[in-house]
Amino acid sequence: MKVKCVICDQIESIPDDSPEAKKLRNRPIHTYMCNSCNQRIEQRTNERIATGNFRLYRTIKTEDEW
Ligand SMILES: [Zn+2]
């Protein structure tokens, strides 16, 4: 099946019987992320954890409250 990355809008094709495809079919809202975006986010998350500054969700919430 064809999937679109929510971050960079890249269209990718994944095997119909892959766990990813099954997950996406079960949910109407597509939250697919391509490999490069996945890795980028993972890397960023790891960097934050490494610096002891892991406040991703709190930071977003704070900005919304402004
Ligand atoms: Zn992407």
N, CA, C, O and the ligand as a Tripos MOL2 file, in Angstrom:
@<TRIPOS>MOLECULE
protein
  265   263    67     0     0
PROTEIN
NO_CHARGES

@<TRIPOS>ATOM
      1 N           0.8320   -1.1890    0.0000 N.3       1 MET1
      2 CA          0.0000    0.0000    0.0000 C.3       1 MET1
      3 C           0.8770    1.2520    0.0000 C.2       1 MET1
      4 O           2.0320    1.2310    0.4250 O.2       1 MET1
      5 N           0.2850    2.3420   -0.4910 N.am      2 LYS2
      6 CA          1.0210    3.6110   -0.5340 C.3       2 LYS2
      7 C           0.7270    4.3990    0.7450 C.2       2 LYS2
      8 O          -0.4170    4.5120    1.1850 O.2       2 LYS2
      9 N           1.7820    4.9280    1.3110 N.am      3 VAL3
     10 CA          1.6270    5.7180    2.5260 C.3       3 VAL3
     11 C           2.3560    7.0470    2.3680 C.2       3 VAL3
     12 O           3.3290    7.1650    1.6230 O.2       3 VAL3
     13 N           1.8520    8.0430    3.0950 N.am      4 LYS4
     14 CA          2.4560    9.3550    3.0070 C.3       4 LYS4
     15 C           3.0050    9.7390    4.3770 C.2       4 LYS4
     16 O           2.3280    9.6190    5.3980 O.2       4 LYS4
     17 N           4.2280   10.1940    4.3680 N.am      5 CYS5
     18 CA          4.8600   10.6020    5.6220 C.3       5 CYS5
     19 C           4.1980   11.8810    6.1310 C.2       5 CYS5
     20 O           4.0340   12.8390    5.3750 O.2       5 CYS5
     21 N           3.8180   11.9000    7.4080 N.am      6 VAL6
     22 CA          3.1300   13.0740    7.9590 C.3       6 VAL6
     23 C           4.0640   14.2730    8.0940 C.2       6 VAL6
     24 O           3.6110   15.4130    8.1950 O.2       6 VAL6
     25 N           5.3430   14.0140    8.0950 N.am      7 ILE7
     26 CA          6.2930   15.1090    8.3260 C.3       7 ILE7
     27 C           6.7900   15.7230    7.0280 C.2       7 ILE7
     28 O           6.7410   16.9430    6.8680 O.2       7 ILE7
     29 N           7.2700   14.9010    6.0930 N.am      8 CYS8
     30 CA          7.8680   15.4700    4.8910 C.3       8 CYS8
     31 C           7.0120   15.2200    3.6460 C.2       8 CYS8
     32 O           7.4220   15.5710    2.5400 O.2       8 CYS8
     33 N           5.8260   14.6160    3.8130 N.am      9 ASP9
     34 CA          4.9050   14.3830    2.6980 C.3       9 ASP9
     35 C           5.4420   13.4610    1.6180 C.2       9 ASP9
     36 O           4.9340   13.4350    0.4970 O.2       9 ASP9
     37 N           6.4470   12.7260    1.9590 N.am     10 GLN10
     38 CA          7.0100   11.7990    0.9840 C.3      10 GLN10
     39 C           6.1130   10.5720    0.8720 C.2      10 GLN10
     40 O           5.6820   10.0120    1.8800 O.2      10 GLN10
     41 N           5.8410   10.1650   -0.3430 N.am     11 ILE11
     42 CA          5.0220    8.9690   -0.5540 C.3      11 ILE11
     43 C           5.9280    7.7530   -0.6190 C.2      11 ILE11
     44 O           6.9010    7.7160   -1.3720 O.2      11 ILE11
     45 N           5.5850    6.7660    0.1840 N.am     12 GLU12
     46 CA          6.3440    5.5290    0.1580 C.3      12 GLU12
     47 C           5.3850    4.3820   -0.0270 C.2      12 GLU12
     48 O           4.1830    4.4970    0.2090 O.2      12 GLU12
     49 N           5.9420    3.2900   -0.4500 N.am     13 SER13
     50 CA          5.1320    2.1110   -0.6360 C.3      13 SER13
     51 C           5.6280    1.0210    0.3130 C.2      13 SER13
     52 O           6.8080    0.6710    0.3070 O.2      13 SER13
     53 N           4.7170    0.4910    1.1270 N.am     14 ILE14
     54 CA          5.1110   -0.5450    2.0740 C.3      14 ILE14
     55 C           4.3310   -1.8150    1.7650 C.2      14 ILE14
     56 O           3.2350   -1.7500    1.2080 O.2      14 ILE14
     57 N           4.8830   -2.9580    2.1200 N.am     15 PRO15
     58 CA          4.2020   -4.2350    1.8400 C.3      15 PRO15
     59 C           2.8380   -4.3100    2.5150 C.2      15 PRO15
     60 O           2.6860   -3.9140    3.6710 O.2      15 PRO15
     61 N           1.8450   -4.8240    1.7830 N.am     16 ASP16
     62 CA          0.4770   -4.8890    2.3020 C.3      16 ASP16
     63 C           0.3660   -5.7040    3.5880 C.2      16 ASP16
     64 O          -0.4940   -5.4420    4.4290 O.2      16 ASP16
     65 N           1.2470   -6.6970    3.7310 N.am     17 ASP17
     66 CA          1.1150   -7.5820    4.8890 C.3      17 ASP17
     67 C           2.0760   -7.2140    6.0160 C.2      17 ASP17
     68 O           2.2590   -7.9780    6.9630 O.2      17 ASP17
     69 N           2.6850   -6.0400    5.9010 N.am     18 SER18
     70 CA          3.6030   -5.6260    6.9600 C.3      18 SER18
     71 C           2.8100   -5.1370    8.1730 C.2      18 SER18
     72 O           1.6760   -4.6830    8.0240 O.2      18 SER18
     73 N           3.3920   -5.2260    9.3640 N.am     19 PRO19
     74 CA          2.7000   -4.7500   10.5810 C.3      19 PRO19
     75 C           2.3150   -3.2820   10.4650 C.2      19 PRO19
     76 O           1.2670   -2.8650   10.9580 O.2      19 PRO19
     77 N           3.1520   -2.5200    9.8220 N.am     20 GLU20
     78 CA          2.8990   -1.0870    9.6250 C.3      20 GLU20
     79 C           1.6170   -0.8750    8.8220 C.2      20 GLU20
     80 O           0.7820   -0.0470    9.1860 O.2      20 GLU20
     81 N           1.4650   -1.6210    7.7350 N.am     21 ALA21
     82 CA          0.2870   -1.4870    6.8780 C.3      21 ALA21
     83 C          -0.9780   -1.8830    7.6300 C.2      21 ALA21
     84 O          -2.0180   -1.2380    7.4950 O.2      21 ALA21
     85 N          -0.8830   -2.9440    8.4220 N.am     22 LYS22
     86 CA         -2.0480   -3.3870    9.1870 C.3      22 LYS22
     87 C          -2.4610   -2.3220   10.1940 C.2      22 LYS22
     88 O          -3.6460   -2.0550   10.3880 O.2      22 LYS22
     89 N          -1.4720   -1.7270   10.8220 N.am     23 LYS23
     90 CA         -1.7310   -0.6770   11.8040 C.3      23 LYS23
     91 C          -2.4550    0.5050   11.1550 C.2      23 LYS23
     92 O          -3.4240    1.0400   11.6940 O.2      23 LYS23
     93 N          -1.9510    0.8910    9.9800 N.am     24 LEU24
     94 CA         -2.5260    2.0520    9.2910 C.3      24 LEU24
     95 C          -3.9450    1.7590    8.8080 C.2      24 LEU24
     96 O          -4.8030    2.6420    8.7960 O.2      24 LEU24
     97 N          -4.1790    0.5170    8.4140 N.am     25 ARG25
     98 CA         -5.5110    0.1660    7.9260 C.3      25 ARG25
     99 C          -6.5240    0.1610    9.0710 C.2      25 ARG25
    100 O          -7.7020    0.4520    8.8640 O.2      25 ARG25
    101 N          -6.0680   -0.1640   10.2610 N.am     26 ASN26
    102 CA         -6.9690   -0.1830   11.4160 C.3      26 ASN26
    103 C          -7.3130    1.2080   11.9080 C.2      26 ASN26
    104 O          -8.3190    1.4070   12.5880 O.2      26 ASN26
    105 N          -6.4810    2.1580   11.5640 N.am     27 ARG27
    106 CA         -6.7450    3.5270   12.0160 C.3      27 ARG27
    107 C          -7.0400    4.4160   10.8270 C.2      27 ARG27
    108 O          -6.2680    4.4480    9.8690 O.2      27 ARG27
    109 N          -8.1460    5.1360   10.8750 N.am     28 PRO28
    110 CA         -8.4990    6.0470    9.7750 C.3      28 PRO28
    111 C          -7.4960    7.1980    9.6690 C.2      28 PRO28
    112 O          -7.2190    7.6880    8.5740 O.2      28 PRO28
    113 N          -6.9650    7.6190   10.7950 N.am     29 ILE29
    114 CA         -5.9910    8.7080   10.7770 C.3      29 ILE29
    115 C          -4.6130    8.1300   10.4940 C.2      29 ILE29
    116 O          -4.0920    7.2970   11.2350 O.2      29 ILE29
    117 N          -4.0500    8.6000    9.4000 N.am     30 HIS30
    118 CA         -2.7460    8.0710    9.0220 C.3      30 HIS30
    119 C          -1.6370    8.8010    9.7500 C.2      30 HIS30
    120 O          -1.5120   10.0220    9.6610 O.2      30 HIS30
    121 N          -0.8510    8.0490   10.4580 N.am     31 THR31
    122 CA          0.2640    8.6680   11.1600 C.3      31 THR31
    123 C           1.5600    7.9930   10.7480 C.2      31 THR31
    124 O           2.3910    7.6350   11.5830 O.2      31 THR31
    125 N           1.7100    7.8330    9.4600 N.am     32 TYR32
    126 CA          2.9150    7.1740    8.9940 C.3      32 TYR32
    127 C           4.0930    8.1480    8.9420 C.2      32 TYR32
    128 O           3.9670    9.3010    8.5310 O.2      32 TYR32
    129 N           5.2300    7.6350    9.3720 N.am     33 MET33
    130 CA          6.4580    8.4150    9.2680 C.3      33 MET33
    131 C           7.4780    7.6080    8.4850 C.2      33 MET33
    132 O           7.6930    6.4260    8.7520 O.2      33 MET33
    133 N           8.1080    8.2660    7.5080 N.am     34 CYS34
    134 CA          9.0880    7.5530    6.7130 C.3      34 CYS34
    135 C          10.3390    7.2640    7.5550 C.2      34 CYS34
    136 O          10.5200    7.8040    8.6460 O.2      34 CYS34
    137 N          11.1700    6.4160    7.0210 N.am     35 ASN35
    138 CA         12.3400    5.9890    7.7850 C.3      35 ASN35
    139 C          13.2520    7.1380    8.1700 C.2      35 ASN35
    140 O          13.7390    7.1930    9.2990 O.2      35 ASN35
    141 N          13.4860    8.0490    7.2500 N.am     36 SER36
    142 CA         14.4250    9.1250    7.5550 C.3      36 SER36
    143 C          13.8690   10.0410    8.6380 C.2      36 SER36
    144 O          14.6210   10.4920    9.5020 O.2      36 SER36
    145 N          12.5630   10.3280    8.6100 N.am     37 CYS37
    146 CA         11.9640   11.1520    9.6510 C.3      37 CYS37
    147 C          11.9700   10.4070   10.9820 C.2      37 CYS37
    148 O          12.2440   10.9950   12.0280 O.2      37 CYS37
    149 N          11.6730    9.1330   10.9390 N.am     38 ASN38
    150 CA         11.7190    8.3110   12.1270 C.3      38 ASN38
    151 C          13.0810    8.3850   12.7880 C.2      38 ASN38
    152 O          13.1990    8.5790   13.9970 O.2      38 ASN38
    153 N          14.1070    8.2250   11.9640 N.am     39 GLN39
    154 CA         15.4680    8.2300   12.4870 C.3      39 GLN39
    155 C          15.8350    9.5970   13.0280 C.2      39 GLN39
    156 O          16.5100    9.7150   14.0510 O.2      39 GLN39
    157 N          15.3790   10.6460   12.3200 N.am     40 ARG40
    158 CA         15.6980   11.9960   12.7420 C.3      40 ARG40
    159 C          15.0900   12.2820   14.1210 C.2      40 ARG40
    160 O          15.7400   12.8500   14.9990 O.2      40 ARG40
    161 N          13.8360   11.8760   14.2860 N.am     41 ILE41
    162 CA         13.1550   12.1200   15.5500 C.3      41 ILE41
    163 C          13.7610   11.2830   16.6700 C.2      41 ILE41
    164 O          13.9210   11.7430   17.8000 O.2      41 ILE41
    165 N          14.0940   10.0450   16.3270 N.am     42 GLU42
    166 CA         14.7100    9.1720   17.3040 C.3      42 GLU42
    167 C          16.0310    9.7650   17.7720 C.2      42 GLU42
    168 O          16.3510    9.7620   18.9610 O.2      42 GLU42
    169 N          16.7800   10.2670   16.8170 N.am     43 GLN43
    170 CA         18.0810   10.8520   17.1240 C.3      43 GLN43
    171 C          17.9150   12.0720   18.0210 C.2      43 GLN43
    172 O          18.6390   12.2360   19.0030 O.2      43 GLN43
    173 N          16.9720   12.9120   17.6800 N.am     44 ARG44
    174 CA         16.7340   14.1120   18.4690 C.3      44 ARG44
    175 C          16.3080   13.7490   19.8830 C.2      44 ARG44
    176 O          16.7660   14.3460   20.8570 O.2      44 ARG44
    177 N          15.4160   12.7500   19.9830 N.am     45 THR45
    178 CA         14.9500   12.3020   21.2870 C.3      45 THR45
    179 C          16.1120   11.7820   22.1120 C.2      45 THR45
    180 O          16.2270   12.0800   23.3010 O.2      45 THR45
    181 N          16.9740   11.0010   21.4700 N.am     46 ASN46
    182 CA         18.1250   10.4690   22.1870 C.3      46 ASN46
    183 C          19.0660   11.5770   22.6360 C.2      46 ASN46
    184 O          19.6360   11.5190   23.7260 O.2      46 ASN46
    185 N          19.2220   12.5800   21.7920 N.am     47 GLU47
    186 CA         20.0890   13.7040   22.1690 C.3      47 GLU47
    187 C          19.5250   14.4230   23.3810 C.2      47 GLU47
    188 O          20.2690   14.8030   24.2850 O.2      47 GLU47
    189 N          18.2270   14.6060   23.4010 N.am     48 ARG48
    190 CA         17.5960   15.2810   24.5360 C.3      48 ARG48
    191 C          17.7760   14.4690   25.8090 C.2      48 ARG48
    192 O          18.0850   15.0170   26.8670 O.2      48 ARG48
    193 N          17.5810   13.1660   25.7010 N.am     49 ILE49
    194 CA         17.7500   12.3090   26.8700 C.3      49 ILE49
    195 C          19.2010   12.3840   27.3410 C.2      49 ILE49
    196 O          19.4730   12.4170   28.5410 O.2      49 ILE49
    197 N          20.1200   12.4100   26.3910 N.am     50 ALA50
    198 CA         21.5400   12.4270   26.7230 C.3      50 ALA50
    199 C          21.9270   13.7030   27.4620 C.2      50 ALA50
    200 O          22.7890   13.6790   28.3410 O.2      50 ALA50
    201 N          21.2920   14.8150   27.1060 N.am     51 THR51
    202 CA         21.6440   16.0790   27.7600 C.3      51 THR51
    203 C          20.7920   16.3180   29.0130 C.2      51 THR51
    204 O          20.9620   17.3240   29.7010 O.2      51 THR51
    205 N          19.8870   15.3980   29.2990 N.am     52 GLY52
    206 CA         19.0440   15.5460   30.4720 C.3      52 GLY52
    207 C          17.9940   16.6300   30.2810 C.2      52 GLY52
    208 O          17.4680   17.1760   31.2510 O.2      52 GLY52
    209 N          17.7000   16.9320   29.0440 N.am     53 ASN53
    210 CA         16.7680   18.0100   28.7300 C.3      53 ASN53
    211 C          15.5260   17.4880   28.0310 C.2      53 ASN53
    212 O          14.9630   18.1710   27.1760 O.2      53 ASN53
    213 N          15.0990   16.3090   28.3790 N.am     54 PHE54
    214 CA         13.9900   15.7090   27.6580 C.3      54 PHE54
    215 C          12.6660   16.2870   28.1370 C.2      54 PHE54
    216 O          12.0450   15.7680   29.0640 O.2      54 PHE54
    217 N          12.2440   17.3690   27.4900 N.am     55 ARG55
    218 CA         10.9830   18.0000   27.8620 C.3      55 ARG55
    219 C          10.1710   18.3280   26.6280 C.2      55 ARG55
    220 O           9.5830   19.4040   26.5220 O.2      55 ARG55
    221 N          10.1440   17.3900   25.6990 N.am     56 LEU56
    222 CA          9.4950   17.6180   24.4040 C.3      56 LEU56
    223 C           8.0330   18.0310   24.5670 C.2      56 LEU56
    224 O           7.6090   19.0470   24.0150 O.2      56 LEU56
    225 N           7.2620   17.2440   25.3250 N.am     57 TYR57
    226 CA          5.8290   17.5030   25.4200 C.3      57 TYR57
    227 C           5.5360   18.7400   26.2670 C.2      57 TYR57
    228 O           4.6330   19.5200   25.9650 O.2      57 TYR57
    229 N           6.3060   18.8960   27.3170 N.am     58 ARG58
    230 CA          6.0880   20.0420   28.1790 C.3      58 ARG58
    231 C           6.3950   21.3450   27.4120 C.2      58 ARG58
    232 O           5.7020   22.3500   27.5710 O.2      58 ARG58
    233 N           7.4290   21.3010   26.5940 N.am     59 THR59
    234 CA          7.8110   22.4720   25.8210 C.3      59 THR59
    235 C           6.6920   22.8810   24.8650 C.2      59 THR59
    236 O           6.3580   24.0610   24.7560 O.2      59 THR59
    237 N           6.1310   21.9190   24.1930 N.am     60 ILE60
    238 CA          5.0460   22.2130   23.2500 C.3      60 ILE60
    239 C           3.8460   22.7890   23.9950 C.2      60 ILE60
    240 O           3.2280   23.7470   23.5310 O.2      60 ILE60
    241 N           3.5150   22.2120   25.1420 N.am     61 LYS61
    242 CA          2.3820   22.6690   25.9270 C.3      61 LYS61
    243 C           2.5990   24.1050   26.3750 C.2      61 LYS61
    244 O           1.6840   24.9260   26.3110 O.2      61 LYS61
    245 N           3.7890   24.4020   26.8210 N.am     62 THR62
    246 CA          4.1000   25.7480   27.2900 C.3      62 THR62
    247 C           3.9170   26.7720   26.1600 C.2      62 THR62
    248 O           3.3990   27.8690   26.3670 O.2      62 THR62
    249 N           4.3540   26.3810   24.9750 N.am     63 GLU63
    250 CA          4.2380   27.3040   23.8550 C.3      63 GLU63
    251 C           2.7630   27.5590   23.4980 C.2      63 GLU63
    252 O           2.3890   28.6590   23.0910 O.2      63 GLU63
    253 N           1.9430   26.5220   23.6610 N.am     64 ASP64
    254 CA          0.5190   26.6820   23.3780 C.3      64 ASP64
    255 C          -0.1580   27.6270   24.3560 C.2      64 ASP64
    256 O          -1.1310   28.3000   24.0190 O.2      64 ASP64
    257 N           0.3660   27.6660   25.5580 N.am     65 GLU65
    258 CA         -0.2680   28.4800   26.5860 C.3      65 GLU65
    259 C           0.0490   29.9700   26.4430 C.2      65 GLU65
    260 O          -0.6050   30.8200   27.0470 O.2      65 GLU65
    261 N           1.0490   30.2620   25.6450 N.am     66 TRP66
    262 CA          1.4570   31.6660   25.5290 C.3      66 TRP66
    263 C           0.3790   32.5290   24.8990 C.2      66 TRP66
    264 O           0.5710   33.7330   24.7320 O.2      66 TRP66
    265 ZN          9.3480   11.8010    6.2170 Zn       67 ZN67
@<TRIPOS>BOND
     1     1     2 1
     2     2     3 1
     3     3     4 2
     4     3     5 am
     5     5     6 1
     6     6     7 1
     7     7     8 2
     8     7     9 am
     9     9    10 1
    10    10    11 1
    11    11    12 2
    12    11    13 am
    13    13    14 1
    14    14    15 1
    15    15    16 2
    16    15    17 am
    17    17    18 1
    18    18    19 1
    19    19    20 2
    20    19    21 am
    21    21    22 1
    22    22    23 1
    23    23    24 2
    24    23    25 am
    25    25    26 1
    26    26    27 1
    27    27    28 2
    28    27    29 am
    29    29    30 1
    30    30    31 1
    31    31    32 2
    32    31    33 am
    33    33    34 1
    34    34    35 1
    35    35    36 2
    36    35    37 am
    37    37    38 1
    38    38    39 1
    39    39    40 2
    40    39    41 am
    41    41    42 1
    42    42    43 1
    43    43    44 2
    44    43    45 am
    45    45    46 1
    46    46    47 1
    47    47    48 2
    48    47    49 am
    49    49    50 1
    50    50    51 1
    51    51    52 2
    52    51    53 am
    53    53    54 1
    54    54    55 1
    55    55    56 2
    56    55    57 am
    57    57    58 1
    58    58    59 1
    59    59    60 2
    60    59    61 am
    61    61    62 1
    62    62    63 1
    63    63    64 2
    64    63    65 am
    65    65    66 1
    66    66    67 1
    67    67    68 2
    68    67    69 am
    69    69    70 1
    70    70    71 1
    71    71    72 2
    72    71    73 am
    73    73    74 1
    74    74    75 1
    75    75    76 2
    76    75    77 am
    77    77    78 1
    78    78    79 1
    79    79    80 2
    80    79    81 am
    81    81    82 1
    82    82    83 1
    83    83    84 2
    84    83    85 am
    85    85    86 1
    86    86    87 1
    87    87    88 2
    88    87    89 am
    89    89    90 1
    90    90    91 1
    91    91    92 2
    92    91    93 am
    93    93    94 1
    94    94    95 1
    95    95    96 2
    96    95    97 am
    97    97    98 1
    98    98    99 1
    99    99   100 2
   100    99   101 am
   101   101   102 1
   102   102   103 1
   103   103   104 2
   104   103   105 am
   105   105   106 1
   106   106   107 1
   107   107   108 2
   108   107   109 am
   109   109   110 1
   110   110   111 1
   111   111   112 2
   112   111   113 am
   113   113   114 1
   114   114   115 1
   115   115   116 2
   116   115   117 am
   117   117   118 1
   118   118   119 1
   119   119   120 2
   120   119   121 am
   121   121   122 1
   122   122   123 1
   123   123   124 2
   124   123   125 am
   125   125   126 1
   126   126   127 1
   127   127   128 2
   128   127   129 am
   129   129   130 1
   130   130   131 1
   131   131   132 2
   132   131   133 am
   133   133   134 1
   134   134   135 1
   135   135   136 2
   136   135   137 am
   137   137   138 1
   138   138   139 1
   139   139   140 2
   140   139   141 am
   141   141   142 1
   142   142   143 1
   143   143   144 2
   144   143   145 am
   145   145   146 1
   146   146   147 1
   147   147   148 2
   148   147   149 am
   149   149   150 1
   150   150   151 1
   151   151   152 2
   152   151   153 am
   153   153   154 1
   154   154   155 1
   155   155   156 2
   156   155   157 am
   157   157   158 1
   158   158   159 1
   159   159   160 2
   160   159   161 am
   161   161   162 1
   162   162   163 1
   163   163   164 2
   164   163   165 am
   165   165   166 1
   166   166   167 1
   167   167   168 2
   168   167   169 am
   169   169   170 1
   170   170   171 1
   171   171   172 2
   172   171   173 am
   173   173   174 1
   174   174   175 1
   175   175   176 2
   176   175   177 am
   177   177   178 1
   178   178   179 1
   179   179   180 2
   180   179   181 am
   181   181   182 1
   182   182   183 1
   183   183   184 2
   184   183   185 am
   185   185   186 1
   186   186   187 1
   187   187   188 2
   188   187   189 am
   189   189   190 1
   190   190   191 1
   191   191   192 2
   192   191   193 am
   193   193   194 1
   194   194   195 1
   195   195   196 2
   196   195   197 am
   197   197   198 1
   198   198   199 1
   199   199   200 2
   200   199   201 am
   201   201   202 1
   202   202   203 1
   203   203   204 2
   204   203   205 am
   205   205   206 1
   206   206   207 1
   207   207   208 2
   208   207   209 am
   209   209   210 1
   210   210   211 1
   211   211   212 2
   212   211   213 am
   213   213   214 1
   214   214   215 1
   215   215   216 2
   216   215   217 am
   217   217   218 1
   218   218   219 1
   219   219   220 2
   220   219   221 am
   221   221   222 1
   222   222   223 1
   223   223   224 2
   224   223   225 am
   225   225   226 1
   226   226   227 1
   227   227   228 2
   228   227   229 am
   229   229   230 1
   230   230   231 1
   231   231   232 2
   232   231   233 am
   233   233   234 1
   234   234   235 1
   235   235   236 2
   236   235   237 am
   237   237   238 1
   238   238   239 1
   239   239   240 2
   240   239   241 am
   241   241   242 1
   242   242   243 1
   243   243   244 2
   244   243   245 am
   245   245   246 1
   246   246   247 1
   247   247   248 2
   248   247   249 am
   249   249   250 1
   250   250   251 1
   251   251   252 2
   252   251   253 am
   253   253   254 1
   254   254   255 1
   255   255   256 2
   256   255   257 am
   257   257   258 1
   258   258   259 1
   259   259   260 2
   260   259   261 am
   261   261   262 1
   262   262   263 1
   263   263   264 2
@<TRIPOS>SUBSTRUCTURE
     1 MET1         2 RESIDUE 1 A MET
     2 LYS2         6 RESIDUE 1 A LYS
     3 VAL3        10 RESIDUE 1 A VAL
     4 LYS4        14 RESIDUE 1 A LYS
     5 CYS5        18 RESIDUE 1 A CYS
     6 VAL6        22 RESIDUE 1 A VAL
     7 ILE7        26 RESIDUE 1 A ILE
     8 CYS8        30 RESIDUE 1 A CYS
     9 ASP9        34 RESIDUE 1 A ASP
    10 GLN10       38 RESIDUE 1 A GLN
    11 ILE11       42 RESIDUE 1 A ILE
    12 GLU12       46 RESIDUE 1 A GLU
    13 SER13       50 RESIDUE 1 A SER
    14 ILE14       54 RESIDUE 1 A ILE
    15 PRO15       58 RESIDUE 1 A PRO
    16 ASP16       62 RESIDUE 1 A ASP
    17 ASP17       66 RESIDUE 1 A ASP
    18 SER18       70 RESIDUE 1 A SER
    19 PRO19       74 RESIDUE 1 A PRO
    20 GLU20       78 RESIDUE 1 A GLU
    21 ALA21       82 RESIDUE 1 A ALA
    22 LYS22       86 RESIDUE 1 A LYS
    23 LYS23       90 RESIDUE 1 A LYS
    24 LEU24       94 RESIDUE 1 A LEU
    25 ARG25       98 RESIDUE 1 A ARG
    26 ASN26      102 RESIDUE 1 A ASN
    27 ARG27      106 RESIDUE 1 A ARG
    28 PRO28      110 RESIDUE 1 A PRO
    29 ILE29      114 RESIDUE 1 A ILE
    30 HIS30      118 RESIDUE 1 A HIS
    31 THR31      122 RESIDUE 1 A THR
    32 TYR32      126 RESIDUE 1 A TYR
    33 MET33      130 RESIDUE 1 A MET
    34 CYS34      134 RESIDUE 1 A CYS
    35 ASN35      138 RESIDUE 1 A ASN
    36 SER36      142 RESIDUE 1 A SER
    37 CYS37      146 RESIDUE 1 A CYS
    38 ASN38      150 RESIDUE 1 A ASN
    39 GLN39      154 RESIDUE 1 A GLN
    40 ARG40      158 RESIDUE 1 A ARG
    41 ILE41      162 RESIDUE 1 A ILE
    42 GLU42      166 RESIDUE 1 A GLU
    43 GLN43      170 RESIDUE 1 A GLN
    44 ARG44      174 RESIDUE 1 A ARG
    45 THR45      178 RESIDUE 1 A THR
    46 ASN46      182 RESIDUE 1 A ASN
    47 GLU47      186 RESIDUE 1 A GLU
    48 ARG48      190 RESIDUE 1 A ARG
    49 ILE49      194 RESIDUE 1 A ILE
    50 ALA50      198 RESIDUE 1 A ALA
    51 THR51      202 RESIDUE 1 A THR
    52 GLY52      206 RESIDUE 1 A GLY
    53 ASN53      210 RESIDUE 1 A ASN
    54 PHE54      214 RESIDUE 1 A PHE
    55 ARG55      218 RESIDUE 1 A ARG
    56 LEU56      222 RESIDUE 1 A LEU
    57 TYR57      226 RESIDUE 1 A TYR
    58 ARG58      230 RESIDUE 1 A ARG
    59 THR59      234 RESIDUE 1 A THR
    60 ILE60      238 RESIDUE 1 A ILE
    61 LYS61      242 RESIDUE 1 A LYS
    62 THR62      246 RESIDUE 1 A THR
    63 GLU63      250 RESIDUE 1 A GLU
    64 ASP64      254 RESIDUE 1 A ASP
    65 GLU65      258 RESIDUE 1 A GLU
    66 TRP66      262 RESIDUE 1 A TRP
    67 ZN67       265 GROUP 0 **** ****
